[in-house]
Amino acid sequence: MTTFAEFAASADARERIAENVLLWTKMLCEALEQDYIETAIRRQKFFAANETGNTEIMTKVTEQRIAEIKDGDHYKYVIESGRKYHKIVMVTEDGARSVHAFVDKKTGEMYMAASWKAPAKNGVRFDLRIIEQREFVLENCDWAGGYLYKR
């Protein structure tokens, strides 16, 4: 039979895990934004290098766009918490929104999105409670979600 002290300790542990899952989900959103910024800047430099015409004007336009990206004109990733999942939502510059992934609020298990409202039923992609998986996700996530596909 479970004592009250054991139950309370168990409840505290579950609460701490849930708090950590939210923290890790926020860290993932920050990593996704950083990946988008780096990719967008690299893309601007690539197009500028391959552009023909007036390179002086192109350089100024490219530098201006890179400054805008660094100042916050880029995709944002936000968390919308529901009953069971933290939904990671990508918000574009013009306000369009799409679901990037779902994270189970209690377990930290991460899923691909099947729709706006539900995760894909084809299995857990990562478990953020496991340090190695969490580190892999934070180091290898990409703004478009390619890391969520099974290899």
Steps between C-alpha positions, in 0.01 A plus 500: 500500500629843407550742786406865478868599506578268206201634310602862567858429391369334185272796427790743555716300259228506234458874548876557463506290183210704356684825583816368335307388191371856457853637547642256244221589257588869537866415437395316184304804378809717552720248314250487211497880470879510506516236227256701288706819546824324402335334200337824381829692523687223316229503232525879458877478457466214251250687283710819514810310390316347204316812394607676182472873453592790721689337785524823701121535517461127559747512787307785667169315459653179635657679797169673573307172488754326723471785752120465492525126562735556794266768640209258518343490152490121486286200584408464867428181691245515780349249739126448526424273793194283484359238732757232413761655270718805453450590135803665338365745244701673228380854430618666177566871446152546351327319788444161335518218752580131478569226752863393521467223762321384814661431839315297763471725806546218751756276333706727271441266206519688172284427194468621144180686422225320310270803498443824684334314786679167529843336490584230250420147615819355354691514826711706731787677325695609809468489877621831643549344845790296361807724502658355184178540300437851634856607411463346153173689442641834618817461292341358183153651479421692185232758447322290235476184715717263300654360818157359599502242222621151589826398341 
